[in-house]
Amino acid sequence: MLHSLIKRIYYWLPLSPGMRYRLGQHKKQVLRLLKGPGAGRGLDVLSIPQVSSTQESSLDTLTVHAERWHQPASAGKRDYVFFGVIDWHFRHQRPQQLAQSIAQEGHRVFYVSVNFIDSQEAGFQIEQLHDNLPLYQVFFNLPGPHSVYAGAPDADTLQRLREGQRALWQQCAIRRAVHVVQHPYWFGLASFVAPARLVYDCMDFHAGFSNTGASHESVELQLLKLADLTIVTSDFLVDFARKAGAKKVALIRNAGEFDHFHQAATDQIRKAQAPVIGYYGAIAEWFDPALIEAISRKFPQAKIELIGDDSAKIQAQLQHCANVRFHGEKKYTELPGWLARFDVCLIPFKINQLTLATNPVKVYEYLSAGKPVVGSDLPELAQFGDLVYRASDVDGFVRAVDQALSESREDAKALHARRIDFARGQTWNQRAQALLAATEDACLEPLTSVVVISYNQWHLTERCLQSIADHSDTESLEVIVIDNASADETPQRLQIWADQDPAHRKIVLNSDNRGFGPAVNQGLALSQGEYLVILNNDIIVGPGWLRGLRRHLEVRPELGLLCPVTNNIGNEAQVALLGSNPAEVFESARHYNLGRAGKLLPLTIAAFFCVMMPRHVYSRVGGLDEQFVPGFFEDDDYCLRVKALGLTIGCAEDVFVYHELSASFDKLSVTRRQAVFERNKALFEQKWGTWKPHVYRAESLH
């Protein structure tokens, strides 16, 4: 009983995120004392430390509520992870509205709070937010007080967050996701998880806030360039995002919870002797007290009701205005009751870069009740036409309020109905549908061409092609298979495969075995993609493999070519992974990759079991040297040609593919293999000097 009361008071108080964090720590201490030893695993919040793959059975000790978020997403449904700009319980605005609407569509939604758990141990806590929806708030562990608004996380903090994120993905069985970033702070954490599309929900001009750290501005520019999709809320932000180099920009404005605020509508237009002029929302640095003071003087008989957290200390500036009342922060559920009392609703903002970019949520809410609205002349209010009164200066604002109060009864009724009709079509559910459509669009991804070389062993080729189909995550993709005169069922099977999707599948059936290099060159010559992949047919790819490789190339212009880590190859790309079959190895690799998000191992040579390069690199380097047939050393040669251009070679530590290793060459006799190796080694050394044998890395999975 006392526990519930403390929680209600905590969430009701009008606190800033930072203050809520500090009080939250004290609240937890009090509750632990009240509950006694063993507290902290209540029914509504579950604490999950980081665990290794061998410790997952420890989850069995948690409450039954864990079953709801521990189960994988529904078939065909991505999980959505929102990296928040505010805590879930700090005002109910765009972040919460979109997250809840997406959960209503059957997607699991994890909302990452800006508040953290004070702990030295990496991990997270999770809070169930709704009884009937898969909607959860996540709190990552960090030692000591920490503010996302002060600046980007340092290397140590980022690594702790990544360890917590790995625990979240593993314990919640997240396989495919959309990362929706709502503040630049989260860039380093959210951007480099291969199975996750990256969406930046740019709802504000963050540089306009006084509490925005200097590092956030540069980080935001990186986020804009890397995001698969940037969503903006205003025309101002459309221009801002495009000038910053955003790949794809979608305008999805704010909205209102129509049914909630329509409760404030009344059948009769009220004309009180003492009209009520009202505002609710943040009373912050963008709030213009000069407008309120002028209204107070012009309409001394009116009651001016201001609702919201007064972080800018406006009340002290207006204490001489007898008819202005400050009521503090009110719960979201109480706002319709206040709105019902208003005769005129205000948006009294200063005009600056912050507000020029603003699409005010409250205007949709005001209009849901059919109320007259008077606002500063913000660009985003122009779309409402005569449904909203706008003014560019103090005198004009006062005149607009006078007009709103003086609407004739006939005009008022007509406008009342039109305002409601407009707001009815501007709901959060509609905005969420637009967001889902935009994030699921395959055109978000640049075209990638995957070239696969086959020679007999159809079962391996089929497995490889099926894995590409299963794990390319609606990428914009073409797959080109070059068959080197297979004598088994491969040619016939490939023809059937290509006929199933001729727009995205191409095959070349060679009449003789031309060798690896010449066959790769055939495929590359047919390719149209912006990114090119050379892939052995004995590979199984995993979730997010293309996106993960591509992101490294996008953020590192000096990188010419890269490979993923694998279980079986003759150089540093091989990592020690647990498992006796592909499924077990992939699960082990998942743990490895998630803990190394965004990390790249520099290489001298990348073996061509699986490599990606941008088209501009291929255009400069050309095809593989065809003298190295049937194989060996063509990859060494190509990498040195790339490096000769001043570019680098790397291995993506956060992407894994499964490899059988030289399935084709294993068919050759040992004597024949050695002869081919020695011949091509001599050719290589004639071209480049003494060959340096490949080496393995020393580390194992840990």
N, C-alpha and C positions, 0 to 999 in steps of 0.2 A: 504493500500500500504506500509506504513512505518512499520506496524506490520509484514508483510511478509518479508520485507527486513531484519529486525532485526532477525527474526527467521532463515533466510538463512545464515546470517553471523554467528549466534550462532552455528549452526550445521556444518558449514564449518570449523570453527577454529580448529586447532590441539590441543585439550585440554585433559588433564588427566581427569578421572572421577571426582576427587575431585574439580579441578578447574572448570569443567563444572557445577558442582553443585552450586558453589559459584556464578559464573556468571549468572547461571540460576535464582537464587533468585533476583539478580539485574535486570535481563531482565523482570521478572514478575512485579517488582515494576514499571519499566519504562512503560511497556505496560498498567498497571492499570491506571497510571497517564494520558497516552495518550487517553485511552478509556473513562475515567471518572467513576463516580459511577456505581456500579453494574457490573464492569468488572470481568472477571475470568471464565465466562462460555461461552467461544468461541466455534466455531464449531468443532475445532480439539481437544480440551482438555476439559474434563468435570470433575468438582470437585464434589466428592460425600462424604459427611460426613457420619459417622456411624449413622445409623438410627435403631430405634426399629421396630418390626413387625407392629406396629400401625401407622407408619409414611411413609409407602411405597408410599402413594399417592403423596408425595412431589416430586417424580421423574417426575410427569406429567409436571412440570415447565421446565424441561430440553429440549434441542434442539432435533430435530427429529433424529439426529445421535445416540441418546441413544438407539433407537429401535434396532439397529443392534447388539449391544452387550448385551442388556437386555433380548433378546429372548433366551430360552434354546437351548442347542446343538441339532443338527439334530439327529433323531432317530438312535440309534446304534452307535453314535459317541461320544467318550469321549472328554471332554475338556482337553487341555494341558496347564499347568501353568509352565512356565519356570522361575526359580529363578536365575536371571542372574549374570554373573561375570563382565559384563560391561554394560553401558547404550546402548540402541539400536543404538543410533547415534554415538557411539564411535567405529569407524572402523566396517566394514561389514565382520564378520568372522563366525566361526562355530556356535555360539549361534544364530545369526540372520538367517543364512542360513537354519539350521534345523527347526527353528520355522516357517519360511516362507514356507518351503517345506511341513511341516505338515499342515499348513493352506490351502495350495493348494489341500490337500486331503479331505477338507471339515470339518476338526476339528476346533473348535474355539481355538485360541491360545492367552493366556495372558502372556506377557513377563514382569516380574517384574524387574524394573530398580534398579541399585545400588544407584541411586540418590533418595532423599526424599523431600517431601514438608515440609517446616518449618511451623509447626502448632502444637498447643497444643491439638487440637481436633483430636481424632483418626478417620481415614478414608483413602481415597485414591483419586487420580486423574487418569483419563484414557485418553489415547491418541490413536486415530485411526491412524494406520500406513499404511493402504493400502485401496484404494478406493473400490476394488472388492474382498478382502479377509477378513475373520473374524479374523483379526490380530490386537492386541492392546498392547500398553505399559502401565504398571501400576506403579504409584508412590505412595508409602505409606506415610502417614503423620508421622513425628517425629519432636519434638521441637529441634531447634538448628542444627548446623552442625553435621554430623555423617558420618563415613566412615566404610564400610563393611570390609575393609582390615585390620583395626586396631585390631580387636578382635571380639569374639562372643558377641552378645547383652546381656546386663544385664537383670535382671528380669523385671524391669520396662519397658525397651525398648521392650522386647519380648512381654509383655502383650499388649502394645500399637500396636505392629505389628499384634498380634492375633486379636485384635479388628478391625483393618483395614482389615485383611483377612476375618473375619466374614462378614463385610460389603460387601466386594468384592463377596464372595460366594452368599450372599443373593441377592444383587442387580443385579448380573449378572446371577442369576438362575443356578449356577453351581451345578450339582447333582452328576455326576461321573467324575472323573478327573485322570490325571496322573500328579504328581508333578515331574518335571525334575529339580533337584538341580545342579547348575553349580559352586557353591562356598560353602564351609563349613559354612559360616556365617549363611546361611538360615536353617540350620539343625533343630533348635528348632521350627521354624515357619512351615516348610513344612512337618515335619515328623509325626505329630499327627493329621491329618485330616482323619477320618475313611474312607470316601468314595473315598480317593485318593491313588492310587498306588504310591509308592515312588521309584524314579529312580535317581541314582547319575550319572551324566554325568561327569566323571573324565577325563578331557581333558588335565590336566597339573599336574605336581608334585608340588603342592602348597607350600610345605615346602621349595622349592628351590627359591622362590621369596623373595627378601629382605624385602618387605613390608608386608609379611604374619605375622599376630599377633601370639604370642606363643599359645594362647588358640585355634587357628584354628586347630593346629595339633591334639590335643586330640579330638576336636569335629569331625574332619574328620574321625577319627577311629570309633567313634560312628555311624556316618553316613554310613560308609562302612559296618558295621555289621548289621545295621537295614534295609538298603535299600532292597527292593524286587529285584531290579536289579541294578548292577553297570555296566555302559558302560565306556569303556576305549578306548584310541586312539592309544596305542602303546603296544608292547610286554613288555616293562619295566613296564608299568602301570598294565598289566595283572598280573605280578608277585607281584607287590606291593599290589594290591587289594586282591588277594588270600591269601597272607601272613597276611593281616590285618583281615581276617575272613569274606570277602564278601560272601553272600549266592550264588548269581549267577553273573557271569561275562560274558559280551559280548564285543568282540572286534569290534568296529565300527570306523575305521580310519577317518581322515579328507578327504576332497575332494576339488573339485574346481567347480566354476560356468563356465562350459566349454564354452557355447555360448558367455558369456561376454568376456572371455579372449582369445577366439579363434579369436576375431576381430584383435588381434595383429599379427596373422600369416600372412606371405607374401608368394607369389608363388615362388619368387626368393630368394635364399640365398644371403644376402647382405654382401659384403666384403669391408668395407669402409677403406680408408686410415687411418682414425683415428677411430678405433673401439670403440664402446660404451660398457663398462662393467657396469652392473647396479644391483641395489638392491632396493626393496621396502619392507617396514614393519617397525616394531618397532626397533629403534636404542637404545637398552636398555642394561641392565647389562650383558646380554649374548652375545652381539655383540662383535666380536674380532677385535679391530683396528689394531692389528699387521698384520693381513692378508691383510687388505686394504693398509697399508703402504708398504708392500712387493710388492703387485701388482703395486702400483703406481711407485715404483722404477724400476721394471722390464719392465713395459710397459709405458714409459713416454709419448709416442705418443697417448695413449688411453685416452678417457674421462671416468672417473669413476663417475657415477651418483648415489647418495644415496638419497632415498626418504623415509621420515618417521620422526616421532617425536623423536628428539635426547634427550631423557631423561637422558642418561648416559654421556652427554657432550663429545661425541666422536669428534665433530668438532674441539674443542679446542686442542685435542691431535693430530689432523691431519692437522692443519692449515699450516704446512710447505709443504704439498703435493699439488703442484700447480694444478695438474690435477684431484683432488678430489673435487666434488661439492656436497653440501648439499642443498636439495630443500625443506626440511620441509614436513609436512604432506600433502597429496593430497587426494582429494575425491575418493571414490571407483569407481565412474563413469569415472574418469580420468586415472585410472591405466592402462587400455589397451593401451592408447595412449603412455604412457611412455614405457610400455613393448615392443611395436612395434619398438622402437628405439634401444633396447638392442641387441647387438650381443652375449653377454654371460651374463647369470643371476647368481647371487651369493646367497649362503646361508652361510655367514661367521660367524659361531657361535663358541664360546668357548665350550669345552667339559666338562660338569659338570652334576650333577644329574638332573638339570632342563632340559638341552638339551638332555640328554640321554633318557628322557621320552617323548621328543617332536616328533610329527609327523607334519612336517611343511606344513601348508596350501599352502604356496606360491609355493612349488615345483609342485603341481598339476596345479596351475595357469600358471606357467612358461611353463610347458609341453603342456598346451592347445594351446599355440602359437608355439609349435615345437622348442622352444629355447634350446640351449645348457645350461646345468645347472652345476655349480661347487659348491659343498658343503663340509662342514666339515664332517668327517667320523662318522656321527650319525647312530646309529643302524637302525633307521626307514628309512634311505635312501638306505639301502642295498637291499630292495625289488625292487628297480627300475633298478637293474642290470646296464647294460651299457648305459641306458638312462640318467644316471646322473654320472658325474665325482665326485669322492670322494677323500679326502686327510686327512691324520692324523696329519700333521704338516705344518709349514709355507712353507717350500721348496716344499713339495708335492702339496700344494694348488697352488703355483705359476706355477708349471709344469702342473697341471690340467687345469688352465686357458689357458696356452700356447697351450695345446692339443685342447681345445675347439675352440680357435681362428684359429687353423691350420687344422681343419677338411677339408679333400679333398671335392671337389664339389660333387662327387658321394656319398661319405659317408655322407656328410651333408644332401643331399636330402633324402637318405634312413632313416637316423636317425630322420630327421624332420618329416617324415610321421609316423614312429613308435612312436615317442613321442606323436603326436597328437592322434593316434589310442588308445594309452594307456590312455591318459587323458579323452578321450571321454567316457570311461567306468568307470570313477571315479567321479561321479557327486553327488551333494548334494541331489538331488531327490532320487538317489539310496540309499544313506546313510539314508535318512529319512524313506524310505520303510523298511530298515533293522531295524531301531529304532522302527517303528510302530509294526513290526512283533514280535520283542523281548518284547515290553511292553504289548502286547495283549496275550502273551503266558500264558495259565493257569498253566503251570508247574512252573511258578515263585513262586506260593504259596505252602507252605507245606500242605500235605493232612490233612484235618480236618474231623472228624467224628461227626455228629450231631445225637444224640439219642432223639427221640420224643416218648412219651408215650401217647397212645390214649385209650379212653373208651367212646364209643358212641359219639354223637355230631359231626357227620361227617363234618358239615358245618364249625366248628372251625378247625378241623384237616386239611381240604382241604385249608382253608384260610392260615393256618400256613405254609403248604407245598408250596403253591403257592408263599408266600412271600419269602421263602428261595430260590426258583428258580429265583424269580425276582431280588433279592438283594444280591446274593452271588458273583456277579461281576466276573464271570469266575474263581472263586476260585476252587482249587483242593479239591473236596468235595465228601463225601459219606453221605447219609442220611439213618438212620436206624429207622424204626418205629416198636415199640412193642405194639401190641393191646391186651388189657386185656379183651378178650371175649365180644366185643361189640355186642349188640343185634340189632343194626340198620344196615344201609347199609355199615358201615365202612369196614368190612372185604372184601367185594366184591370190593369196590372202591379202597382199598389199593392194592389189587391184580392187578387191571388195572394200577394203578399208578406205581407200581414196574416193571411191564412188559414193560413200556415205556422206561425205562433206567436201565436194570438189572445190568449194570456195576457199577452204582453209587447209586442204591436204593435197600435196603434190608427190608424185613418185617418178623415179627414173629407174627403169629396169635395164641395167647394162648387160650386154651379150657376153662380156668377159669380165674377169675380176681385175679391175683397174688399180686396186690397192686403195689404202686409206686416204692418202693425200689427194690424189686425183678425184676420188669420189666426193670428198669434202668440197673441193673446188667446184665441182658440178653443182652441188647444193647451194653454195654461197652465191654462185652466179645467177641462180634462179630466185634468190631471196629478195624480198622487198622491205624487210623490217628495218626499223631504226636501230634495233639491237639484234645481234646475231649470236646464236648458240650452236656450238658443235657438241654433239652428244653421242656417246657410245650406245649401242643397242643393248648392252648388258647393264644398263643403269635403271634404277627405280627412283623417280623424283618424288619429293614430298611437298606438303602444303607451303605455298608462298615462295617456292624456289626461285621463280623468275623475278618476282618483285624484290626479294632479298638481294639477289645479285645486282639487279639494276640500280637499287638505291646506293650501293657503294660507288658505282660509276657516276651517278648523278651528283654526289657530294664531293667526289674527288676527281676533278678534271685531269689531274696528272696520271690517273690510273688508266692504262691502256687495255688491260685484259685481266680477268680473274676467274678463279675456280671456287667451288664450295669445298668444305671438308667432306671426307668420305671414310668408309670403314676399310677400304682396300685399295691402295695405290702405292707406288714406289717412291714417294717423297713426303715432304712435310704436310701435305694435305690430308694424310692419313692420321686419324685419331683413334685412340683405344676406346672402344665402346662395348658395353655389355650386351649380350643377346646371342641366341643361337639361330635366329631366323630373322628375315627382314622386319617383321612387325616389332619384335623385341628390340632390334637394333635402332629402329626409328624412334621408339619410345626413349631409349637411352640418349639418342642424339637430340631429342627435344629438350631434355634437361641441359645438355651441353650448349645448344644454340641459344636458348633463352637467357642463359647466364652470360652470354658474350654478345649481346645485341649491339650492333654497330661496329664491332671490332674486326679489323683486317690484319692478317699476318702477311708481311712483305715476303715475296718469293723472288728467286732468280728465274726459276722455270716453273710453269704450270703445266702439268700433264693434261693432255687433251681428252680425258675421259668425260669432262663436262667443263666447258669454258664459255664465257660470254664476253663480247666486246661491242663497243658502239660501231655503227656503220662507218663513221668518219675514220676510225682506226683501220678498219679493213680497206677502205678506199686508199689510204696512204701506204699500207704495208703490202696489200695485194693478197693473193692466194697462198696456199701452202706450197713449199718447194717439192715438186713432183719427182725429184730424183731419189727421195727417200721412200722407195716402194719395196715391199708392200706395206712397211711400217717401221717404226723406231726412228727417233731423232727428228721427225718433222715438227714435233711440238717444241723441242729444244731450239731448233732453228727459228721457228716463228717467234718465240718469246724474245730471242736475242734481236731479231729484226724490230720488234716492238720497242725494246729498250734502246735500240740505236736511234730512235726518234726522240729520245728524252722522256719516254713514258715509263711507268712502273707496272709491275706484275704483283698480284696479291691473291690471297686466299680468304674468302669470306667465312669468318668464324661462326656466323649466325645462320648459315645455310648448309644443309646436309643432303647428299644423295647417296643411295646404296649402290655398291659396285661389285659385280662378280669378278672383275679383273681379267682382261685379255681372253675373253671367252673364245674369240676367233683364233687368236694366236695359239691357244692351248691345243688346237687341232693340228698344228704343225709339229713335226718331230723335234726333239731337243736339238738334234744336229742341224736341222734346217733353221730353227730359230736362232741358234748361235751364229750361223753363217750370215743370216740377214742382219743380225745385230752388228757383227764385225764389219761387214761391208759398209753399212750406213754410218757407223762410227768413223770410219776412215773418211767418208765423204764429208761428214760434219767437221772433222778436224782440219781437213783441207780448207774449209771455208772459215772456221772460227778459231782454230788453234786447239790446244789440248782440252779434251772434254772433261768436265768435272762431274763425277758420279753424283746422282741424287742421294739425299740423306733423309732419314726419318727424324721427326721431332722427338725430343726426350720425354715430354710430358704425357701423362695418361689422363683419363677422365677423373676429375676430382670435384 
